[in-house]
Amino acid sequence: MSEALHIVCPHCHTTNRVKSDQLSSAPDCGQCHQPLFTGHPVALDDAAAFDKHVLRSQIPVLVDFWAPWCGPCRMMAPAYEQAAAELEPRVRVAKVNTEVAQALGARYNIRSIPTLALFVAGKEVARQTGAMTDPAQIARWVSARLPG
Ligand code: ZN
């Protein structure tokens, strides 16, 4: 018996139920039929979409709070892309452009960027400020903070 997990679609933000042993078999969204995991960070600049992923996902959600004008953010972006491919489907990897989503930056009191925040069951469990430019370092940081 494998448990079903709520997985929020990165395309249409519908909540899907996926058996945990199906997560790594490239499941598609029941609503829009696109892959539930793309190997790329999903942009959650819309607060409603952000809330759906962070509050409803039954896998941890990693968020990179960044901005286009931030040099260290741009330096970290390629490593973050690679880390996404490595961490999915255990973790939903997302990014928030704090210039677009100023309310989200304020809600989470983001004072400097890039800031990585890890959410489990809607609660922030870890935060790291400053660029990590090695994908393995990002993956290790996340893995060390996952529950269980
Ligand atoms: Zn979908």
Backbone and ligand atoms as CSV (ligand in chain L), in Angstrom:
chain,resi,resn,atom,element,x,y,z
A,1,MET,N,N,0.848,-1.197,0.000
A,1,MET,CA,C,0.000,0.000,0.000
A,1,MET,C,C,0.884,1.247,0.000
A,2,SER,N,N,0.629,2.132,-0.926
A,2,SER,CA,C,1.342,3.397,-0.916
A,2,SER,C,C,0.331,4.502,-0.675
A,3,GLU,N,N,0.738,5.491,0.068
A,3,GLU,CA,C,-0.181,6.584,0.381
A,3,GLU,C,C,-0.286,7.537,-0.802
A,4,ALA,N,N,-1.442,8.211,-0.889
A,4,ALA,CA,C,-1.621,9.215,-1.933
A,4,ALA,C,C,-1.225,10.574,-1.367
A,5,LEU,N,N,-0.481,11.315,-2.166
A,5,LEU,CA,C,-0.021,12.635,-1.739
A,5,LEU,C,C,-0.688,13.700,-2.594
A,6,HIS,N,N,-0.963,14.834,-1.989
A,6,HIS,CA,C,-1.469,15.968,-2.740
A,6,HIS,C,C,-0.290,16.674,-3.407
A,7,ILE,N,N,-0.334,16.722,-4.736
A,7,ILE,CA,C,0.707,17.379,-5.523
A,7,ILE,C,C,0.035,18.486,-6.334
A,8,VAL,N,N,0.508,19.709,-6.174
A,8,VAL,CA,C,-0.087,20.841,-6.888
A,8,VAL,C,C,0.615,21.000,-8.239
A,9,CYS,N,N,-0.200,21.108,-9.295
A,9,CYS,CA,C,0.332,21.216,-10.660
A,9,CYS,C,C,1.069,22.546,-10.837
A,10,PRO,N,N,2.290,22.514,-11.413
A,10,PRO,CA,C,3.028,23.768,-11.620
A,10,PRO,C,C,2.470,24.604,-12.771
A,11,HIS,N,N,1.574,24.022,-13.566
A,11,HIS,CA,C,1.022,24.737,-14.728
A,11,HIS,C,C,-0.325,25.373,-14.405
A,12,CYS,N,N,-1.272,24.564,-13.886
A,12,CYS,CA,C,-2.627,25.093,-13.663
A,12,CYS,C,C,-2.956,25.200,-12.170
A,13,HIS,N,N,-2.046,24.739,-11.304
A,13,HIS,CA,C,-2.170,24.857,-9.845
A,13,HIS,C,C,-3.345,24.079,-9.279
A,14,THR,N,N,-3.792,23.051,-10.020
A,14,THR,CA,C,-4.797,22.129,-9.494
A,14,THR,C,C,-4.111,21.131,-8.565
A,15,THR,N,N,-4.790,20.775,-7.483
A,15,THR,CA,C,-4.256,19.768,-6.572
A,15,THR,C,C,-4.580,18.376,-7.103
A,16,ASN,N,N,-3.554,17.587,-7.335
A,16,ASN,CA,C,-3.702,16.209,-7.791
A,16,ASN,C,C,-3.395,15.263,-6.631
A,17,ARG,N,N,-4.012,14.085,-6.671
A,17,ARG,CA,C,-3.635,13.039,-5.723
A,17,ARG,C,C,-2.772,12.028,-6.465
A,18,VAL,N,N,-1.558,11.848,-5.974
A,18,VAL,CA,C,-0.614,10.947,-6.631
A,18,VAL,C,C,-0.102,9.958,-5.595
A,19,LYS,N,N,-0.137,8.676,-5.939
A,19,LYS,CA,C,0.428,7.690,-5.018
A,19,LYS,C,C,1.928,7.916,-4.900
A,20,SER,N,N,2.417,7.769,-3.677
A,20,SER,CA,C,3.821,8.122,-3.442
A,20,SER,C,C,4.760,7.293,-4.315
A,21,ASP,N,N,4.371,6.047,-4.623
A,21,ASP,CA,C,5.273,5.236,-5.450
A,21,ASP,C,C,5.160,5.583,-6.943
A,22,GLN,N,N,4.236,6.493,-7.282
A,22,GLN,CA,C,4.104,6.942,-8.673
A,22,GLN,C,C,4.836,8.267,-8.927
A,23,LEU,N,N,5.333,8.867,-7.845
A,23,LEU,CA,C,5.908,10.209,-7.977
A,23,LEU,C,C,7.044,10.256,-8.994
A,24,SER,N,N,7.871,9.222,-8.989
A,24,SER,CA,C,9.041,9.248,-9.866
A,24,SER,C,C,8.733,8.680,-11.250
A,25,SER,N,N,7.454,8.352,-11.519
A,25,SER,CA,C,7.093,7.826,-12.840
A,25,SER,C,C,6.495,8.902,-13.735
A,26,ALA,N,N,6.951,10.142,-13.567
A,26,ALA,CA,C,6.528,11.263,-14.416
A,26,ALA,C,C,5.006,11.393,-14.503
A,27,PRO,N,N,4.330,11.579,-13.364
A,27,PRO,CA,C,2.869,11.714,-13.408
A,27,PRO,C,C,2.433,13.002,-14.100
A,28,ASP,N,N,1.253,12.923,-14.752
A,28,ASP,CA,C,0.666,14.093,-15.404
A,28,ASP,C,C,-0.460,14.649,-14.552
A,29,CYS,N,N,-0.763,15.927,-14.767
A,29,CYS,CA,C,-1.873,16.578,-14.082
A,29,CYS,C,C,-3.194,16.056,-14.646
A,30,GLY,N,N,-4.148,15.713,-13.775
A,30,GLY,CA,C,-5.450,15.248,-14.227
A,30,GLY,C,C,-6.260,16.341,-14.887
A,31,GLN,N,N,-5.928,17.582,-14.597
A,31,GLN,CA,C,-6.685,18.716,-15.138
A,31,GLN,C,C,-6.133,19.182,-16.491
A,32,CYS,N,N,-4.842,19.504,-16.534
A,32,CYS,CA,C,-4.284,20.104,-17.765
A,32,CYS,C,C,-3.386,19.126,-18.525
A,33,HIS,N,N,-3.169,17.929,-17.957
A,33,HIS,CA,C,-2.435,16.841,-18.624
A,33,HIS,C,C,-0.979,17.180,-18.906
A,34,GLN,N,N,-0.450,18.185,-18.249
A,34,GLN,CA,C,0.988,18.474,-18.372
A,34,GLN,C,C,1.719,17.809,-17.205
A,35,PRO,N,N,3.031,17.619,-17.347
A,35,PRO,CA,C,3.784,16.922,-16.289
A,35,PRO,C,C,3.715,17.667,-14.953
A,36,LEU,N,N,3.530,16.907,-13.879
A,36,LEU,CA,C,3.491,17.517,-12.546
A,36,LEU,C,C,4.884,17.922,-12.080
A,37,PHE,N,N,5.909,17.330,-12.697
A,37,PHE,CA,C,7.282,17.705,-12.364
A,37,PHE,C,C,8.026,17.975,-13.666
A,38,THR,N,N,8.650,19.146,-13.746
A,38,THR,CA,C,9.287,19.552,-14.991
A,38,THR,C,C,10.808,19.581,-14.874
A,39,GLY,N,N,11.327,19.431,-13.653
A,39,GLY,CA,C,12.770,19.540,-13.457
A,39,GLY,C,C,13.262,20.976,-13.439
A,40,HIS,N,N,12.315,21.922,-13.424
A,40,HIS,CA,C,12.666,23.348,-13.381
A,40,HIS,C,C,11.915,24.015,-12.237
A,41,PRO,N,N,12.502,25.058,-11.666
A,41,PRO,CA,C,11.770,25.792,-10.629
A,41,PRO,C,C,10.495,26.402,-11.219
A,42,VAL,N,N,9.407,26.330,-10.454
A,42,VAL,CA,C,8.153,26.922,-10.902
A,42,VAL,C,C,8.057,28.335,-10.322
A,43,ALA,N,N,7.732,29.290,-11.189
A,43,ALA,CA,C,7.618,30.681,-10.736
A,43,ALA,C,C,6.285,30.871,-10.029
A,44,LEU,N,N,6.361,31.252,-8.754
A,44,LEU,CA,C,5.136,31.452,-7.964
A,44,LEU,C,C,5.061,32.915,-7.544
A,45,ASP,N,N,4.996,33.796,-8.531
A,45,ASP,CA,C,4.951,35.224,-8.240
A,45,ASP,C,C,3.540,35.679,-7.889
A,46,ASP,N,N,2.570,34.813,-8.171
A,46,ASP,CA,C,1.184,35.116,-7.840
A,46,ASP,C,C,0.893,34.540,-6.453
A,47,ALA,N,N,0.427,35.390,-5.543
A,47,ALA,CA,C,0.267,34.953,-4.146
A,47,ALA,C,C,-0.717,33.796,-4.024
A,48,ALA,N,N,-1.757,33.788,-4.846
A,48,ALA,CA,C,-2.740,32.700,-4.757
A,48,ALA,C,C,-2.103,31.374,-5.165
A,49,ALA,N,N,-1.300,31.405,-6.234
A,49,ALA,CA,C,-0.619,30.186,-6.669
A,49,ALA,C,C,0.406,29.759,-5.616
A,50,PHE,N,N,1.135,30.717,-5.065
A,50,PHE,CA,C,2.115,30.421,-4.020
A,50,PHE,C,C,1.435,29.702,-2.853
A,51,ASP,N,N,0.298,30.251,-2.407
A,51,ASP,CA,C,-0.397,29.669,-1.261
A,51,ASP,C,C,-0.863,28.252,-1.560
A,52,LYS,N,N,-1.347,28.031,-2.786
A,52,LYS,CA,C,-1.797,26.674,-3.123
A,52,LYS,C,C,-0.652,25.691,-2.969
A,53,HIS,N,N,0.510,26.049,-3.519
A,53,HIS,CA,C,1.639,25.116,-3.459
A,53,HIS,C,C,2.126,24.934,-2.023
A,54,VAL,N,N,2.303,26.025,-1.322
A,54,VAL,CA,C,2.901,25.933,0.016
A,54,VAL,C,C,1.931,25.290,1.007
A,55,LEU,N,N,0.646,25.612,0.882
A,55,LEU,CA,C,-0.313,25.118,1.879
A,55,LEU,C,C,-0.866,23.740,1.538
A,56,ARG,N,N,-0.990,23.425,0.254
A,56,ARG,CA,C,-1.668,22.175,-0.112
A,56,ARG,C,C,-0.725,21.045,-0.470
A,57,SER,N,N,0.495,21.375,-0.900
A,57,SER,CA,C,1.420,20.315,-1.303
A,57,SER,C,C,1.749,19.422,-0.120
A,58,GLN,N,N,1.729,18.132,-0.351
A,58,GLN,CA,C,2.143,17.207,0.708
A,58,GLN,C,C,3.572,16.737,0.475
A,59,ILE,N,N,4.289,17.469,-0.352
A,59,ILE,CA,C,5.746,17.333,-0.403
A,59,ILE,C,C,6.300,18.694,0.000
A,60,PRO,N,N,7.526,18.723,0.537
A,60,PRO,CA,C,8.115,20.018,0.925
A,60,PRO,C,C,8.249,20.942,-0.281
A,61,VAL,N,N,8.189,22.235,-0.034
A,61,VAL,CA,C,8.331,23.235,-1.091
A,61,VAL,C,C,9.546,24.106,-0.769
A,62,LEU,N,N,10.482,24.140,-1.699
A,62,LEU,CA,C,11.676,24.983,-1.579
A,62,LEU,C,C,11.448,26.234,-2.416
A,63,VAL,N,N,11.665,27.398,-1.813
A,63,VAL,CA,C,11.411,28.654,-2.513
A,63,VAL,C,C,12.691,29.491,-2.525
A,64,ASP,N,N,13.027,29.992,-3.705
A,64,ASP,CA,C,14.119,30.954,-3.856
A,64,ASP,C,C,13.488,32.333,-4.030
A,65,PHE,N,N,13.660,33.187,-3.030
A,65,PHE,CA,C,13.216,34.574,-3.151
A,65,PHE,C,C,14.351,35.347,-3.822
A,66,TRP,N,N,14.056,35.932,-4.984
A,66,TRP,CA,C,15.104,36.543,-5.799
A,66,TRP,C,C,14.553,37.805,-6.459
A,67,ALA,N,N,15.420,38.497,-7.211
A,67,ALA,CA,C,14.982,39.624,-8.029
A,67,ALA,C,C,15.917,39.740,-9.227
A,68,PRO,N,N,15.404,40.243,-10.349
A,68,PRO,CA,C,16.212,40.306,-11.570
A,68,PRO,C,C,17.445,41.200,-11.444
A,69,TRP,N,N,17.376,42.227,-10.577
A,69,TRP,CA,C,18.505,43.164,-10.471
A,69,TRP,C,C,19.616,42.644,-9.558
A,70,CYS,N,N,19.394,41.491,-8.935
A,70,CYS,CA,C,20.309,40.981,-7.900
A,70,CYS,C,C,21.357,40.080,-8.532
A,71,GLY,N,N,22.626,40.547,-8.543
A,71,GLY,CA,C,23.706,39.785,-9.159
A,71,GLY,C,C,23.900,38.400,-8.565
A,72,PRO,N,N,24.005,38.289,-7.217
A,72,PRO,CA,C,24.155,36.954,-6.615
A,72,PRO,C,C,22.992,36.018,-6.956
A,73,CYS,N,N,21.778,36.577,-7.102
A,73,CYS,CA,C,20.616,35.753,-7.487
A,73,CYS,C,C,20.841,35.147,-8.868
A,74,ARG,N,N,21.346,35.986,-9.784
A,74,ARG,CA,C,21.572,35.497,-11.151
A,74,ARG,C,C,22.702,34.476,-11.164
A,75,MET,N,N,23.707,34.674,-10.269
A,75,MET,CA,C,24.792,33.693,-10.178
A,75,MET,C,C,24.287,32.353,-9.688
A,76,MET,N,N,23.303,32.397,-8.806
A,76,MET,CA,C,22.791,31.153,-8.213
A,76,MET,C,C,21.808,30.443,-9.143
A,77,ALA,N,N,21.206,31.163,-10.090
A,77,ALA,CA,C,20.112,30.602,-10.889
A,77,ALA,C,C,20.451,29.281,-11.596
A,78,PRO,N,N,21.626,29.175,-12.265
A,78,PRO,CA,C,21.910,27.896,-12.944
A,78,PRO,C,C,22.033,26.731,-11.967
A,79,ALA,N,N,22.642,26.980,-10.800
A,79,ALA,CA,C,22.774,25.923,-9.790
A,79,ALA,C,C,21.396,25.528,-9.262
A,80,TYR,N,N,20.534,26.528,-9.116
A,80,TYR,CA,C,19.193,26.257,-8.602
A,80,TYR,C,C,18.400,25.415,-9.609
A,81,GLU,N,N,18.571,25.721,-10.897
A,81,GLU,CA,C,17.936,24.919,-11.954
A,81,GLU,C,C,18.368,23.454,-11.834
A,82,GLN,N,N,19.682,23.250,-11.682
A,82,GLN,CA,C,20.187,21.871,-11.595
A,82,GLN,C,C,19.718,21.191,-10.322
A,83,ALA,N,N,19.663,21.955,-9.226
A,83,ALA,CA,C,19.194,21.378,-7.964
A,83,ALA,C,C,17.729,20.956,-8.094
A,84,ALA,N,N,16.947,21.732,-8.859
A,84,ALA,CA,C,15.532,21.380,-9.048
A,84,ALA,C,C,15.409,20.014,-9.692
A,85,ALA,N,N,16.220,19.773,-10.723
A,85,ALA,CA,C,16.166,18.488,-11.411
A,85,ALA,C,C,16.544,17.354,-10.466
A,86,GLU,N,N,17.434,17.644,-9.523
A,86,GLU,CA,C,17.890,16.619,-8.588
A,86,GLU,C,C,16.876,16.386,-7.466
A,87,LEU,N,N,16.236,17.458,-7.001
A,87,LEU,CA,C,15.366,17.364,-5.819
A,87,LEU,C,C,13.957,16.870,-6.162
A,88,GLU,N,N,13.471,17.191,-7.358
A,88,GLU,CA,C,12.156,16.690,-7.747
A,88,GLU,C,C,12.249,15.184,-7.968
A,89,PRO,N,N,11.209,14.403,-7.661
A,89,PRO,CA,C,9.909,14.804,-7.144
A,89,PRO,C,C,9.778,14.731,-5.623
A,90,ARG,N,N,10.911,14.668,-4.921
A,90,ARG,CA,C,10.809,14.632,-3.448
A,90,ARG,C,C,10.366,15.977,-2.911
A,91,VAL,N,N,10.766,17.029,-3.646
A,91,VAL,CA,C,10.542,18.401,-3.194
A,91,VAL,C,C,10.014,19.198,-4.386
A,92,ARG,N,N,9.068,20.088,-4.151
A,92,ARG,CA,C,8.655,21.040,-5.181
A,92,ARG,C,C,9.602,22.231,-5.114
A,93,VAL,N,N,10.219,22.562,-6.221
A,93,VAL,CA,C,11.195,23.644,-6.245
A,93,VAL,C,C,10.562,24.857,-6.940
A,94,ALA,N,N,10.567,25.990,-6.237
A,94,ALA,CA,C,9.863,27.178,-6.729
A,94,ALA,C,C,10.737,28.403,-6.569
A,95,LYS,N,N,10.332,29.470,-7.257
A,95,LYS,CA,C,11.034,30.739,-7.087
A,95,LYS,C,C,10.014,31.873,-7.077
A,96,VAL,N,N,10.344,32.890,-6.311
A,96,VAL,CA,C,9.466,34.053,-6.185
A,96,VAL,C,C,10.276,35.295,-6.506
A,97,ASN,N,N,9.849,36.008,-7.521
A,97,ASN,CA,C,10.462,37.287,-7.884
A,97,ASN,C,C,9.914,38.356,-6.946
A,98,THR,N,N,10.768,38.802,-6.002
A,98,THR,CA,C,10.273,39.705,-4.959
A,98,THR,C,C,9.954,41.101,-5.495
A,99,GLU,N,N,10.397,41.372,-6.733
A,99,GLU,CA,C,10.056,42.660,-7.323
A,99,GLU,C,C,8.598,42.635,-7.810
A,100,VAL,N,N,8.176,41.472,-8.296
A,100,VAL,CA,C,6.789,41.303,-8.748
A,100,VAL,C,C,5.890,41.004,-7.546
A,101,ALA,N,N,6.339,40.075,-6.706
A,101,ALA,CA,C,5.531,39.606,-5.581
A,101,ALA,C,C,5.994,40.297,-4.301
A,102,GLN,N,N,5.834,41.605,-4.254
A,102,GLN,CA,C,6.328,42.347,-3.087
A,102,GLN,C,C,5.596,41.959,-1.809
A,103,ALA,N,N,4.314,41.605,-1.951
A,103,ALA,CA,C,3.544,41.227,-0.762
A,103,ALA,C,C,4.083,39.937,-0.149
A,104,LEU,N,N,4.528,39.006,-0.994
A,104,LEU,CA,C,5.082,37.753,-0.463
A,104,LEU,C,C,6.408,38.015,0.240
A,105,GLY,N,N,7.227,38.867,-0.358
A,105,GLY,CA,C,8.491,39.219,0.276
A,105,GLY,C,C,8.261,39.854,1.639
A,106,ALA,N,N,7.237,40.701,1.726
A,106,ALA,CA,C,6.926,41.351,2.995
A,106,ALA,C,C,6.365,40.347,3.993
A,107,ARG,N,N,5.490,39.445,3.504
A,107,ARG,CA,C,4.870,38.471,4.409
A,107,ARG,C,C,5.926,37.610,5.083
A,108,TYR,N,N,6.948,37.239,4.313
A,108,TYR,CA,C,7.981,36.365,4.879
A,108,TYR,C,C,9.193,37.156,5.357
A,109,ASN,N,N,9.049,38.487,5.368
A,109,ASN,CA,C,10.091,39.323,5.941
A,109,ASN,C,C,11.442,39.074,5.278
A,110,ILE,N,N,11.429,39.053,3.946
A,110,ILE,CA,C,12.661,38.820,3.192
A,110,ILE,C,C,13.437,40.136,3.144
A,111,ARG,N,N,14.576,40.163,3.828
A,111,ARG,CA,C,15.346,41.397,3.937
A,111,ARG,C,C,16.516,41.443,2.985
A,112,SER,N,N,17.039,40.289,2.589
A,112,SER,CA,C,18.094,40.297,1.592
A,112,SER,C,C,17.903,39.085,0.701
A,113,ILE,N,N,18.370,39.203,-0.513
A,113,ILE,CA,C,18.189,38.129,-1.475
A,113,ILE,C,C,19.540,37.789,-2.091
A,114,PRO,N,N,19.714,36.563,-2.571
A,114,PRO,CA,C,18.712,35.509,-2.544
A,114,PRO,C,C,18.510,34.932,-1.141
A,115,THR,N,N,17.264,34.566,-0.859
A,115,THR,CA,C,16.945,33.830,0.353
A,115,THR,C,C,16.224,32.554,-0.050
A,116,LEU,N,N,16.729,31.431,0.443
A,116,LEU,CA,C,16.059,30.152,0.241
A,116,LEU,C,C,15.238,29.853,1.480
A,117,ALA,N,N,13.996,29.422,1.275
A,117,ALA,CA,C,13.162,29.018,2.400
A,117,ALA,C,C,12.540,27.671,2.070
A,118,LEU,N,N,12.514,26.800,3.079
A,118,LEU,CA,C,11.952,25.461,2.905
A,118,LEU,C,C,10.665,25.374,3.714
A,119,PHE,N,N,9.588,24.984,3.040
A,119,PHE,CA,C,8.280,24.876,3.685
A,119,PHE,C,C,7.864,23.414,3.738
A,120,VAL,N,N,7.408,22.994,4.907
A,120,VAL,CA,C,6.867,21.652,5.070
A,120,VAL,C,C,5.492,21.813,5.694
A,121,ALA,N,N,4.469,21.260,5.019
A,121,ALA,CA,C,3.090,21.354,5.490
A,121,ALA,C,C,2.701,22.803,5.794
A,122,GLY,N,N,3.121,23.709,4.925
A,122,GLY,CA,C,2.722,25.102,5.032
A,122,GLY,C,C,3.554,25.941,5.981
A,123,LYS,N,N,4.467,25.298,6.730
A,123,LYS,CA,C,5.276,26.038,7.696
A,123,LYS,C,C,6.719,26.141,7.218
A,124,GLU,N,N,7.300,27.311,7.412
A,124,GLU,CA,C,8.712,27.466,7.076
A,124,GLU,C,C,9.542,26.748,8.123
A,125,VAL,N,N,10.399,25.825,7.672
A,125,VAL,CA,C,11.211,25.051,8.615
A,125,VAL,C,C,12.684,25.434,8.550
A,126,ALA,N,N,13.094,26.114,7.492
A,126,ALA,CA,C,14.502,26.501,7.379
A,126,ALA,C,C,14.632,27.652,6.404
A,127,ARG,N,N,15.684,28.441,6.629
A,127,ARG,CA,C,15.934,29.586,5.756
A,127,ARG,C,C,17.438,29.800,5.639
A,128,GLN,N,N,17.849,30.208,4.453
A,128,GLN,CA,C,19.279,30.454,4.209
A,128,GLN,C,C,19.375,31.684,3.323
A,129,THR,N,N,20.146,32.649,3.748
A,129,THR,CA,C,20.336,33.850,2.945
A,129,THR,C,C,21.724,33.820,2.315
A,130,GLY,N,N,21.806,34.241,1.072
A,130,GLY,CA,C,23.080,34.262,0.363
A,130,GLY,C,C,23.109,33.206,-0.721
A,131,ALA,N,N,23.857,33.505,-1.780
A,131,ALA,CA,C,23.880,32.628,-2.946
A,131,ALA,C,C,24.637,31.339,-2.668
A,132,MET,N,N,24.058,30.221,-3.117
A,132,MET,CA,C,24.772,28.948,-3.177
A,132,MET,C,C,24.902,28.634,-4.660
A,133,THR,N,N,26.131,28.483,-5.123
A,133,THR,CA,C,26.334,28.348,-6.562
A,133,THR,C,C,26.688,26.923,-6.966
A,134,ASP,N,N,26.611,26.003,-6.016
A,134,ASP,CA,C,26.886,24.596,-6.302
A,134,ASP,C,C,25.574,23.820,-6.117
A,135,PRO,N,N,25.073,23.185,-7.184
A,135,PRO,CA,C,23.796,22.475,-7.061
A,135,PRO,C,C,23.815,21.405,-5.970
A,136,ALA,N,N,24.955,20.729,-5.812
A,136,ALA,CA,C,25.042,19.689,-4.788
A,136,ALA,C,C,24.915,20.291,-3.389
A,137,GLN,N,N,25.447,21.506,-3.238
A,137,GLN,CA,C,25.351,22.183,-1.936
A,137,GLN,C,C,23.886,22.511,-1.633
A,138,ILE,N,N,23.159,22.976,-2.631
A,138,ILE,CA,C,21.737,23.291,-2.433
A,138,ILE,C,C,20.975,22.012,-2.075
A,139,ALA,N,N,21.232,20.940,-2.819
A,139,ALA,CA,C,20.526,19.681,-2.570
A,139,ALA,C,C,20.836,19.150,-1.175
A,140,ARG,N,N,22.106,19.296,-0.760
A,140,ARG,CA,C,22.479,18.824,0.591
A,140,ARG,C,C,21.789,19.665,1.659
A,141,TRP,N,N,21.754,20.975,1.437
A,141,TRP,CA,C,21.113,21.880,2.415
A,141,TRP,C,C,19.664,21.463,2.610
A,142,VAL,N,N,18.984,21.163,1.512
A,142,VAL,CA,C,17.579,20.770,1.597
A,142,VAL,C,C,17.450,19.401,2.262
A,143,SER,N,N,18.223,18.427,1.793
A,143,SER,CA,C,18.078,17.059,2.301
A,143,SER,C,C,18.304,16.998,3.799
A,144,ALA,N,N,19.251,17.798,4.290
A,144,ALA,CA,C,19.566,17.781,5.719
A,144,ALA,C,C,18.432,18.340,6.561
A,145,ARG,N,N,17.501,19.067,5.918
A,145,ARG,CA,C,16.429,19.729,6.676
A,145,ARG,C,C,15.065,19.098,6.440
A,146,LEU,N,N,15.017,18.052,5.644
A,146,LEU,CA,C,13.742,17.389,5.405
A,146,LEU,C,C,13.361,16.549,6.610
A,147,PRO,N,N,12.069,16.475,6.907
A,147,PRO,CA,C,11.630,15.642,8.023
A,147,PRO,C,C,11.812,14.164,7.709
A,148,GLY,N,N,11.985,13.398,8.728
A,148,GLY,CA,C,12.080,11.948,8.600
A,148,GLY,C,C,13.345,11.521,7.919
L,1,ZN,ZN,ZN,-2.335,21.053,-14.336
